[in-house]
């Protein structure tokens, strides 16, 4: 979001009918790329998801701008930052979209759990507009509000959240991306007794799961992609949880792009109101099984896809299971 001119439409509501339209978008992407689950072709799977999602956006009665995407404009065929999607009908509302047509490309390619098709939507000007870079992230459910923060150590966050949840630190489950950069972080949390679960890719799934009752995940922490951070922040806003982030630029060029996009203080701590301002939707469809959703299944000549749809202004959680003919995409309706 442009920090110089904050959007004043925070109270604006989005038509709830759009929520189902966006479910069809993620369903189309999930079904399309599922044809390559376990095929070892992550780029091809991602391309299938992108194309299906782009076509599906054309059916949604909203004028969308991709503000968090897979890359810059010259990296087509990705859904790139700044791309316009959907009909250009001036009577339709303008919205910001954060998107990952296939979150966890490696997971899909190897047939491992946790791959999703996912997006978040907010009124125009209400989602963070930042370059595709890295982000330090912390996610927790409602019990973590006012309790956890990136300004604390990982061990402090584990102990403080455990107290807030009425648990012992050794009963806490924390998910972390398995990367050498997290070795010290992991050791610190294990030293206070936390059960640290390592994942290879795909941090939206566990981040959002922290806000879903019964998921078994208490907290996500660590450095990963900034686009996934904005998506997780939108979901946790809907769920009443907490998300904090801090951009971790790989070079000065990325920092300068962030400044050019309107971020006056690109290195500061980003809280919910910085990442997602006002009402939003979060929608995800499972590609492979994960803590949030079941993956694509094919039974008796039909395709089954499971989806989650969240709405911030009502706190509504909706789950969908859609059955289609084997090769039919929702985009073809």
C-alpha positions in Angstrom: 0.0 0.0 0.0 1.2 3.5 -0.7 2.1 4.8 2.7 2.2 8.4 1.5 -1.5 8.3 0.6 -3.3 5.7 2.7 -6.6 4.5 1.3 -9.6 5.9 3.1 -12.0 3.2 2.0 -11.3 0.8 4.9 -15.0 0.8 5.8 -16.0 -0.2 2.3 -17.6 -3.6 2.0 -17.3 -6.1 -0.8 -20.3 -7.9 -2.3 -20.4 -11.3 -0.6 -21.6 -12.8 -3.9 -18.0 -12.2 -5.2 -16.7 -14.7 -2.7 -18.2 -17.6 -4.5 -16.9 -16.3 -7.8 -13.4 -16.3 -6.4 -13.9 -19.8 -5.1 -14.4 -20.8 -8.7 -11.1 -19.1 -9.6 -9.0 -21.2 -7.2 -10.9 -24.3 -8.0 -10.1 -23.9 -11.7 -6.4 -23.4 -10.9 -6.2 -26.4 -8.5 -8.0 -28.8 -10.9 -5.8 -27.7 -13.8 -2.5 -28.2 -12.1 -3.5 -31.4 -10.4 -3.0 -33.3 -13.6 0.7 -33.0 -12.9 0.8 -34.0 -9.2 3.8 -36.2 -8.7 5.0 -35.7 -12.3 8.2 -33.8 -11.4 7.2 -30.9 -13.6 6.8 -27.8 -11.3 7.0 -25.2 -14.1 4.5 -26.9 -16.3 2.1 -27.4 -13.3 2.4 -23.7 -12.4 1.7 -22.7 -16.0 -1.5 -24.8 -16.0 -2.6 -23.1 -12.8 -1.8 -19.6 -14.0 -3.6 -20.0 -17.3 -6.7 -21.5 -15.6 -6.8 -18.8 -13.0 -6.4 -16.0 -15.6 -9.3 -17.4 -17.7 -11.4 -17.7 -14.5 -10.8 -14.1 -13.5 -12.5 -13.1 -16.8 -15.8 -14.5 -15.5 -15.7 -12.5 -12.2 -17.7 -9.2 -12.2 -14.8 -7.2 -10.7 -11.9 -5.2 -12.1 -8.9 -6.6 -10.5 -5.3 -5.5 -10.2 -2.6 -8.0 -9.2 -0.7 -6.2 -6.4 1.0 -9.4 -5.0 1.8 -11.9 -7.7 4.5 -14.3 -8.9 6.9 -11.7 -10.3 7.4 -8.6 -12.5 5.8 -7.9 -15.8 8.7 -9.3 -17.9 8.3 -12.7 -16.2 5.1 -13.7 -18.1 3.2 -16.0 -18.3 3.0 -15.5 -14.5 0.3 -13.4 -13.0 2.5 -10.4 -12.6 2.4 -7.4 -10.3 0.3 -4.7 -11.9 -1.5 -7.0 -14.3 -5.2 -6.2 -14.8 -7.6 -9.1 -14.6 -11.3 -9.5 -15.1 -13.7 -7.6 -17.3 -13.1 -3.9 -17.8 -16.8 -3.0 -17.3 -16.7 0.4 -15.5 -19.8 -0.6 -13.4 -17.8 -3.4 -11.7 -16.0 -2.7 -8.4 -12.2 -2.3 -8.4 -10.3 -4.7 -6.2 -6.7 -5.5 -5.3 -5.7 -9.2 -5.6 -2.9 -11.1 -4.0 -2.4 -14.4 -5.7 -0.4 -17.6 -5.9 -1.9 -19.9 -8.5 0.1 -22.8 -7.2 1.5 -22.3 -3.7 4.0 -25.1 -3.3 5.1 -25.9 -6.9 7.7 -28.3 -5.5 5.1 -30.0 -3.4 2.8 -30.5 -6.4 5.7 -31.8 -8.5 6.7 -34.3 -5.9 3.2 -35.2 -4.7 3.9 -34.0 -1.2 1.3 -32.4 1.1 0.5 -28.7 1.3 0.1 -27.5 -2.2 -2.7 -24.9 -2.8 -4.3 -22.5 -5.3 -4.8 -19.4 -3.3 -5.8 -15.7 -3.5 -6.9 -12.7 -1.3 -9.1 -9.8 -2.4 -9.7 -6.4 -1.0 -11.1 -3.1 -2.2 -8.6 -1.1 -4.4 -5.7 0.3 -2.5 -6.2 -2.0 0.5 -3.4 -4.6 0.0 0.3 -4.0 0.5 2.0 -3.2 -2.8 5.5 -4.5 -2.6 8.1 -6.2 -4.8 8.5 -9.9 -4.9 11.0 -10.4 -2.2 11.5 -12.2 1.2 9.8 -11.5 4.5 10.3 -12.4 8.1 7.0 -13.8 9.3 5.1 -14.7 12.4 1.6 -16.1 12.4 -0.7 -17.2 15.2 -4.4 -17.6 15.9 -6.7 -15.3 18.0 -4.9 -16.2 21.3 -1.7 -14.6 19.9 -3.2 -11.1 19.4 -1.3 -8.7 21.6 0.9 -11.6 22.8 3.3 -12.6 20.0 5.5 -10.2 18.0 8.6 -10.3 15.8 10.1 -7.8 18.2 10.3 -10.7 20.7 12.6 -13.7 20.5 11.2 -17.0 19.1 11.5 -18.6 22.6 9.6 -15.7 24.2 6.9 -16.0 21.6 6.5 -19.8 22.3 6.4 -19.3 26.1 4.0 -16.3 26.0 1.7 -17.9 23.5 1.6 -21.1 25.5 0.6 -19.1 28.6 -2.1 -17.3 26.7 -3.5 -20.7 25.4 -3.3 -22.3 28.8 -0.6 -24.8 27.6 2.9 -25.7 28.6 5.7 -24.7 26.2 6.4 -28.4 25.5 2.8 -28.7 24.3 3.3 -26.1 21.6 3.6 -27.0 17.9 5.5 -24.5 15.7 6.0 -24.9 12.0 9.2 -23.6 10.3 10.5 -23.9 6.8 13.5 -26.2 6.8 16.3 -23.9 5.8 19.8 -23.4 7.2 18.9 -19.8 7.9 16.5 -21.1 10.6 18.8 -23.4 12.4 19.4 -21.0 15.4 15.6 -20.2 15.5 14.8 -23.9 15.7 17.3 -24.6 18.4 16.0 -21.7 20.5 12.4 -23.0 20.4 13.4 -26.6 21.0 15.4 -25.4 24.0 12.1 -24.3 25.7 10.4 -27.5 24.8 8.5 -26.6 21.7 7.7 -29.3 19.1 9.1 -27.8 15.9 7.7 -29.3 12.7 9.8 -28.7 9.6 8.3 -28.2 6.1 10.2 -28.1 2.8 7.9 -25.6 1.0 4.5 -23.9 1.2 4.1 -21.7 4.3 0.6 -20.4 3.6 -1.0 -23.7 4.7 0.5 -23.8 8.2 0.3 -20.0 8.7 -3.5 -20.0 8.0 -3.9 -23.2 10.0 -2.8 -21.4 13.1 -6.1 -19.6 13.1 -8.3 -22.7 12.4 -9.6 -24.6 15.4 -8.4 -28.1 15.6 -5.5 -27.7 13.2 -2.9 -28.7 15.8 -0.6 -25.9 14.7 0.0 -23.1 17.3 2.5 -20.8 15.5 4.4 -20.3 12.2 7.7 -18.3 12.3 10.6 -17.8 9.9 11.7 -16.1 6.7 9.9 -16.9 3.4 8.3 -15.3 0.4 6.6 -11.9 0.9 3.6 -12.8 -1.4 2.8 -15.7 0.8 3.0 -13.4 3.8 0.3 -11.0 2.4 -1.9 -14.0 1.6 -1.5 -15.4 5.2 -2.2 -11.9 6.7 -5.5 -11.7 4.8 -6.6 -15.1 6.0 -5.6 -14.4 9.6 -7.4 -11.0 9.5 -10.6 -13.0 8.6 -9.9 -15.5 11.4 -9.2 -12.9 14.1 -5.6 -14.0 14.4 -2.3 -12.2 14.2 0.3 -11.8 11.5 3.4 -9.7 11.5 6.1 -9.3 8.8 9.2 -7.5 7.9 10.5 -7.3 4.4 13.9 -9.0 4.0 15.4 -7.5 0.8 18.0 -9.6 -1.1 19.6 -6.5 -2.6 19.3 -2.7 -2.7 17.4 -2.9 -6.0 14.5 -4.6 -4.2 14.6 -2.0 -1.5 14.5 0.8 -4.1 11.5 -0.8 -5.9 9.7 -0.9 -2.6 10.3 2.8 -2.1 9.2 3.5 -5.6 5.9 1.6 -4.9 5.2 4.0 -2.0 6.8 2.4 1.1 8.4 5.2 3.0 9.9 2.9 5.6 10.6 -0.3 3.8 12.5 -1.9 6.7 9.9 -1.4 9.4 7.7 -4.0 11.1 4.5 -4.6 9.2 1.4 -5.4 11.1 -2.1 -6.4 10.0 -3.2 -2.8 9.3 -0.1 -2.3 7.0 -0.5 -5.5 5.0 -4.3 -5.7 4.7 -6.3 -2.5 5.3 -10.0 -2.9 5.7 -12.3 -5.8 4.6 -10.9 -8.7 2.6 -11.7 -12.2 1.2 -9.3 -15.2 1.4 -9.9 -18.2 -0.8 -7.9 -21.4 -1.2 -8.4 -24.7 -2.9 -6.4 -27.8 -2.1 -4.1 -29.4 -4.7 -2.5 -31.9 -2.4 -3.6 -32.8 1.2 -2.6 -30.4 3.9 -3.5 -29.1 7.4 -6.1 -26.8 6.0 -7.7 -28.7 3.0 -7.9 -32.0 1.4 -6.2 -32.3 -2.0 -7.7 -33.1 -5.4 -9.4 -36.5 -5.6 -10.6 -38.4 -8.6 -13.4 -40.8 -8.0 -15.7 -42.6 -10.5 -15.0 -40.3 -13.4 -15.4 -37.2 -11.3 -13.0 -34.6 -9.8 -13.5 -33.5 -6.2 -11.9 -30.3 -5.0 -12.0 -28.9 -1.4 -12.0 -25.1 -0.8 -12.0 -22.7 2.0 -13.5 -19.2 1.8 -13.0 -16.6 4.5 -14.7 -13.1 4.9 -13.2 -10.6 7.3 -16.1 -8.3 7.9 -18.3 -11.1 9.2 -15.7 -13.6 10.3 -17.4 -16.2 8.2 -15.7 -19.5 7.5 -17.1 -21.4 4.6 -15.9 -24.8 3.3 -16.8 -26.1 -0.1 -16.5 -29.5 -1.8 -17.2 -29.3 -5.5 -17.6 -32.4 -7.7 -17.1 -31.9 -11.5 -16.9 -34.1 -14.5 -13.3 -35.4 -14.7 -11.9 -32.9 -17.2 -14.2 -30.0 -16.5 -13.0 -26.7 -15.1 -15.2 -24.2 -13.3 -13.9 -21.6 -15.7 -15.9 -23.5 -18.5 -19.3 -23.0 -16.7 
